[in-house]
Amino acid sequence: GVRMRDAEQAQPVCGDEYAKVFMNEYGMRIYDLFKEETNCNASMLIRHRIIDDILREQLEADPELCVVTIGAGLDSRPYRLQGGRWYEVDEPAVVKHKNAWLPVADCPNPLERIPIDFNVDRLEDKLASIAPDKSVMVVMEGVCIYLSEEETAQSINSLQQLFPDHQLVCDLVTRELVEKYGCSLREKIESIGTQFKPVDYPAQVFTAN
């Protein structure tokens, strides 16, 4: 919803013209719950644009780059960015929804969607079919805030085992930031059935590995 509204502006931050594809009546009801979270919504756009720019730079240097997006959600980068071989990993219901509204066949770049039940399936098992010839760029946008340190460490270990030569792009949020600025957002997130798992020093588990 945030990216849809941004794309309607004369000078958009992200310009994600595909975002509106997913905004059916159900999507709008969810967006309506969060649309007043001005600072959070702005940070989401900035986060998305920063990752867009990083990927554009990497794809310009290597048009054959393998990009693996874990927790892809309703991301449309394989349709908007030029180059790359893309893999999107997410829950079966998300994959089914995306396939219905934004088919893989319509993507200008090679794209494969991989369903995973994060509560049951092992990430390394689901990613084992990916055999890149070159380095891998892994994107985990808006994901780590929902993972415990142990879950994050397990994800890192899986990536290291499968893709020794990889780069990881993710966003990290501290517990202090959530407590100071995210109380309203946290309540709304919990009202729809999920929860944040913020930690004091979220970068620590990455530097330790």
Secondary structure, 3 states (H helix, E strand, C coil): CHHHHHHCCCCCCCCCCCHHHHCCHHHHHHHHHHCCCHHHHHHHHHHHHHHHHHHHHHHHHCCCCEEEEECCCCCCHHHHCCCCEEEEEECHHHHHHHHHHCCHHHCCCCEEEEECCCCCCCHHHHHCCCCCCCCEEEEECCCHHHCCHHHHHHHHHHHHHHCCCEEEEECCCEHHHHHHHCHHHHHHHHHCCCCCCCECCCCHHHHCC
